[in-house]
Amino acid sequence: MSGIDSVRDKFINHIEDAAKAFMSDVREMMRAELRSELLRSLGIDMGDLQPQLPLDRPAAKSKPKKERPKAKAPEPSQPKGKIDQVVAFVKKHPGFRLELINARLGTTTESIRRQIDRAIASGRLQAKGYGRGRKYYPGRKA
């Protein structure tokens, strides 16, 4: 086998792997959509899956930032608040994207992203996908 044949075989394998991953993602999206349609047809209210954003949103006013006192870490016996709320929401609604979670919980990406990353690191949540299409599922420790 020549060097060109080896490179060609590696390239073909790489393309095949990418195609399999793509088809797996498509199947996952189709299953989620079919599940949602089935639940809707059975009359199970999943809530509004699309965020309700106002069309005529006023421009944000810039405010001077106030110096906030540093928050102390919660004691282990205290609930962690937002992170528990997010994990509970993802258990009820697996496969939601961050923007849908924010819309339903009334949070912002900035206020929740760090908690989600910590929940993923601790095994309470799992994420599939990348960028804006990243979806969240309950983890093993949820």
C-alpha positions in Angstrom: 0.0 0.0 0.0 1.5 3.3 -1.0 1.4 6.5 1.0 -1.3 8.0 -1.1 -3.6 5.0 -0.5 -3.0 5.3 3.2 -4.0 9.0 3.2 -7.0 8.3 1.0 -8.2 5.5 3.4 -7.8 7.8 6.4 -9.7 10.5 4.7 -12.5 8.1 3.7 -12.7 6.8 7.3 -12.8 10.4 8.6 -15.7 11.3 6.2 -17.6 8.1 7.2 -17.2 8.9 10.9 -18.4 12.5 10.3 -21.4 11.2 8.4 -22.3 8.7 11.1 -22.1 11.5 13.8 -24.2 13.8 11.6 -26.9 11.1 11.1 -26.8 10.3 14.8 -27.5 14.0 15.6 -30.3 14.1 13.0 -31.9 10.9 14.6 -31.7 12.5 18.0 -33.4 15.7 16.8 -36.1 13.7 15.1 -36.8 11.6 18.2 -37.0 14.7 20.3 -39.5 16.3 17.9 -41.6 13.1 17.6 -41.7 12.9 21.4 -42.9 16.5 21.7 -45.5 15.9 19.0 -46.7 12.7 20.8 -47.0 14.5 24.1 -48.9 17.4 22.5 -51.2 15.0 20.8 -51.9 13.3 24.1 -52.7 16.6 25.6 -49.7 16.7 27.9 -48.7 20.4 28.4 -45.0 20.9 27.9 -45.5 24.6 28.1 -44.5 26.9 25.3 -41.3 25.5 23.9 -40.4 28.7 22.1 -39.3 31.7 24.2 -41.6 34.6 24.1 -39.5 37.6 23.2 -41.0 41.0 22.6 -40.6 42.2 19.1 -40.2 45.8 20.0 -37.6 45.5 22.8 -36.5 48.9 24.1 -32.8 49.7 24.0 -31.0 48.7 27.2 -29.9 51.7 29.3 -26.4 51.5 30.6 -26.2 51.9 34.3 -23.1 52.5 36.4 -22.0 49.3 38.0 -22.3 49.2 41.7 -19.7 47.6 43.9 -21.3 44.4 45.3 -20.1 42.7 48.4 -18.5 39.3 47.8 -20.9 36.5 48.5 -19.7 33.8 50.8 -19.9 30.2 49.6 -23.1 28.4 50.7 -22.8 25.9 53.4 -23.3 22.2 52.2 -26.6 21.9 54.0 -28.0 24.9 52.1 -29.6 24.4 48.7 -27.6 25.9 45.9 -30.5 27.8 44.4 -30.2 28.4 40.7 -28.2 25.2 40.0 -30.9 23.0 41.7 -33.6 24.9 39.8 -31.8 24.3 36.5 -31.2 20.6 37.2 -34.8 20.1 38.2 -36.0 21.8 35.1 -33.7 19.7 32.8 -35.0 16.6 34.5 -38.5 17.6 33.5 -37.5 18.9 30.1 -34.5 16.9 28.7 -33.0 18.1 25.4 -33.7 21.9 25.9 -31.2 24.4 24.6 -29.8 27.1 27.0 -31.9 29.8 25.4 -35.1 27.9 26.0 -34.1 27.1 29.6 -33.4 30.8 30.2 -36.8 31.8 28.6 -38.7 29.3 30.8 -36.8 30.1 34.0 -36.6 33.8 33.4 -32.9 33.9 33.7 -30.1 35.2 31.4 -27.2 33.3 29.8 -24.7 35.2 31.8 -26.3 34.4 35.1 -26.7 30.7 34.5 -23.9 29.5 32.2 -21.3 29.0 35.0 -23.8 27.0 37.1 -24.6 24.8 34.1 -20.8 24.2 33.5 -20.4 23.3 37.2 -23.4 20.9 37.0 -21.8 19.2 34.0 -18.5 18.9 35.7 -20.1 17.4 38.8 -22.1 14.9 36.7 -25.6 16.4 37.5 -26.1 17.4 33.8 -24.9 16.2 30.5 -24.6 18.3 27.3 -24.8 17.1 23.7 -23.9 19.3 20.7 -21.9 22.4 20.3 -22.6 26.2 20.3 -26.1 27.4 20.1 -27.5 23.9 19.4 -26.1 22.4 22.6 -28.8 20.5 24.5 -28.8 19.6 28.1 -29.9 16.3 29.7 -29.9 15.0 33.3 -26.6 13.5 34.3 -25.9 10.3 36.3 -25.8 12.2 39.6 -29.0 14.2 39.0 
